[in-house]
Amino acid sequence: MFPRPTRRLPLAAAALLALGGALTTGAWAGRGAVTEPHRPDRITPVPSAAGTSTPLSRYVIQSAAKVGDSPAAVSSPGYPARNWYPAGPRSTVLAALLANGVYPDPFRSTNQRQIPRADFEVPWWYRSDFAVEDTTRRTFLDFSGIVSAADVYVNGRLVAPASRVTGAYTRHELDITSLVRPGTNTVAFRVRPNDPNRDLTMGWLDWLQPPPDRNMGLVRDVLVRRGGPVALRDAHVVTKLAVPSLATADLTVRAQVRNDTGSTVTTDVTGSVGDIRFARTVTLGAHESKTLSFSPADVPGLHLTRPKVWWPAGLGGQPLYDLDLTATVAGRPSDTAHESFGIRDVRAPLNADGARQYRVNGRPLLIKGGGWSPDEFLRWDRAYTEDRLKYALDLGLNTLRLEGHLEPDEFFDLADRYGVLALPGWECCDKWEGDFNPNGSGEPWSAADHTVARASMAAEAARLRDHPSVLSFLIGSDAAPDAKIEKGYLDALEAADWPVPVVPAASDTSSPRLGDSGMRMTGPYDWVPPGYWYAKQEGGATGFNSETSAGPSIPTLDTLRRMMTPAELDTLWKDPDARQYHRSPSATFGTLKIYDEALTGRYGAPTGLADYVRKAQLAQYETVRAQFESYRRNATDSDRPATGVVHWMFNSGWPSLHWQLTDRYLDQSGAYFGAKKANEPLHVQFSYDDRSIVVVNDRTTPVRGLTARATLFDPDGTRRFDESAGGVAVNGGGTRATALTLPASVDGSARTQLLRLVLTDAAGREVSRNVYWLSTRPDTLDWDDTTWYYTPTTEYADLTGLASMARVPVSATAVTRASDGVSTTTVTLRHHGRGTTPALLTDVDVVGAEGGPVLPVRWSDNQVSLWPGESVTLTATYRTAGLRGSAPRVRVSGWNTPETTVPAG
């Protein structure tokens, strides 16, 4: 391990949710400050029915520096909150100000620098009105997601000070029954500024330029809960699946029953899971709580035969069960509870090499993941989240790691539905690791911090435990907690019936009770050549690497022009030493120097912006592809197998030059399609270390009778080597078979080569194709001078021969069909060239009237390479609304293909 003092300098805080919106900041722009705050449509109606939970839907906010009135006045109904700003139910301060058009688009250029940080170094008021009719019901405020702390007032009264309401993840239930009155009621939060080095909240580390407000605000729903004398809380289901048979499952239903009155109460609790019914009568003393448990011992129906088992996507279905509970007193409903859950078994023992090997429902699973980022201003958008989850599946990923920034319930609901595994945990380097990470910048913990940390763990465990998509929880990131902190976490997890493995850290370290993590965090985080991944050292394909990638990811020209000025774009390709605002605030990652030197050394100096970007797409395609391919190939090795890899990162929270498989606007660069190619279920690939041609099968069933063909070409298309291997068989479940091995050298070949791999099935149908650009002069790595963020390259592969490839036209015909708001464009590409030169990495976009790509979009394949006489048919699926009323067109371009645009109506 290498010391990592500058990894992830925590410069700002983040939180979970915020004001809903669309894909660009401009789409959130709204009105100015409120001048008439008491219109009836700004009051949240709260029903009287027992068991209801109503989120406050509207707030107005203002800086405490501009509010001279007392808290009692501010939090009283009828207060004239003139010149306050409207905010959504989940909104940071800055998200609300952006929605009101106070600042220009902070994603564009360096606009964010112009937002004064001093405005957010004072508390801000959040104020909301709600209306009730029946005050005989008990009423509670139920919330979490305060960044970083808040004094809470109701109808002019302080109900909880900031010393009690602190930490982004702690959950609070405040009984406000005595304060609620018929008609309009007011809730006000005086939110304190956030500092992730001092507060157990969230920070942005070195991911992006931190928001000036450091995400202070209310970033999860504040619920108004109504109920009777008896409350139901903490309802959940503990599942025990028979492994490996999967033939039976035992369910245990647990819930807390609480008497909220000063007298003895008898309540009848009834429940169901599907057709299974159960009930119990309970007597509770004044303010007494009891935990009820229903198990197969007393409810035989909770022993399931042939249970519907939840699987990650690609391995099976994602069925969910529903738990419903009702408490009645004297025949009247007092409270209800509902939870969805899935039945699955997750285990993660350490293998013989000390690496963590996940098994889901008894089946070993290579974790192929990416690091997840929310929007920089924590604006929650369900459709945008769903689009990104679909992208993850499109890329063949099975896991998303959430380092801090633990998303709202809807995220995990969607993950359950789509079969995407989630790997949540606390973040590195700031307050969360202040007591045990000497390389971080977090302050040491106080006794109060231990209380907040335990409460945070308890709340998140209760929130996440029923989601079958949750794979584990990492209680440390770059470092593992000490004995006292670990005990606080583990006690909270045990009390919550936490069902899946707990991991001490994402790095190669250990904690006193859990022992070794079985994970490593050896980088790289900056550019390395594709051959790097095949060495079983540093970040190479062995064990479980929790965060790693080749660093920069230059977006498409379409995205670059949205995020940078012409002058900035000019600097981007001309000056490798220039500080790049859209890369990282970290001094380590502030420039593109390492990346640009490699680009020039391997492909030749860029001649302009377009040339720089096209070379970047080739560079990103080949190194991302190699990263995933190497881990897939080595997953079944007998010696130090690969068990997991998390690409750092999957996406970015703002327009970035840094760490992303898809960009902020959901455009798809070479990194995206390199990952998609590498992770196709049945896949033929080249090994950079031993030149073997390997077939990997992630399908659940074996495949027989395959033929793998490998052909080497000069850049002009001259064929230098051609060999096929028939009768290739490969079992399912991630196993591999070696079809053939390329010779160490081929007579007469150029220094730069193209390798085409084609895999056909027993009927002769093409089932996988893969094209590489290689050099007879390999990249040479200086392993001895490896740092925590990369391994230097002392000699680059010579890929400059690609520049000599003749420009060849590729024709396109396209047709579009639309139904139920979804369009599918089918594109046929043909290489009609009369010579021998192939068309390398041909890229296709569906574009609208303004010429920009329609996003999001899911392609069957893209960035394909065609030899003369070849054709390929691709499909693109997207929302019809993305065309904005225009007729679809298809834009085709490539490494050596002139850009053309054709109609696709």
Buried (B, 14 or more C-beta within 10 A) or exposed (E): EEEBEBBBBBBBBBBBBBBBBEBBBBEBBBEEBBEEBBEEEBBBEBBEEBBBBBBBBBBBBBBBEEBEEEBBBBBBBEBEBEEBBBBBBBBBBBBBBBBBEBBBBBBBBEBBEEBEBEBBBEBBBBBBBBBBEEBEBBBBBBBBBBBBBBBBBBBBBBBBEBEBBBBBBBBBEBBBBEBBEEEBBBBBBBBBBBBBBBBBBBBBBBBBBBBBBBBBBBBBBBBBBBBBBBBBBBBBBBBBBBBEEBEBBBBBBBBBBBBBBEEEBEBBBBBBBEEBEBEBEBEBEEEEBBEBEBBBEEBEBBBBEEBBBBBBBEBBEBBBBEBBBBBBBEEEBBBBBEBBBBBBBBEBEBBEBBBBBBBBBEBBBBBBBBBBBBBBBBBBBEEBBBBBBBBBBBBBBBBBBBBBBBBBBEBBBBBBBBBBBBBBBBBBBBBBBBBBBEBBBBBEBEEEBBBBBBBBBBBBBBBBBBBBBBBBBBBBBBBBBBEEBBBBBBEBBEBBBBBBBBBBBBBBBBBEEBEBBBBBBBBBBBBBBBBBBBBBEBBBBBBBBBBBBBBBBBBBBBBBBBBBEEEBBEBBBEBBEBEBBBBBBBEBBBBBBBBBBBBBBBBBEBEEBEBBBBBBBBBBBBBBBBBBBBBBBBBBBEEBBBBBBBBBBBBBBBBBBBBBBBBBBBBBBBBBBBBBBBBBBBBBBBBBBEBBBBBBBBBEEEBEEBBBBBBBBBBBBBEBBEBBBEEBEBBBBBBBBBBBBBEEEBEEBBBBBBBBBBBBBEEEEEBBBBBBBBBBEBBEBEEEEBBBBBBBBEEBBBBBBBBEBEEBBBEBBBBBEBEEEEBBBBBEBBBEBEEBBBBBBBBBBBBBEEEBBBBBBBBBBBBBBBBBEBEBEBEBBBBBEBBEEEEBBBBBBBBBBEEEBEEBE
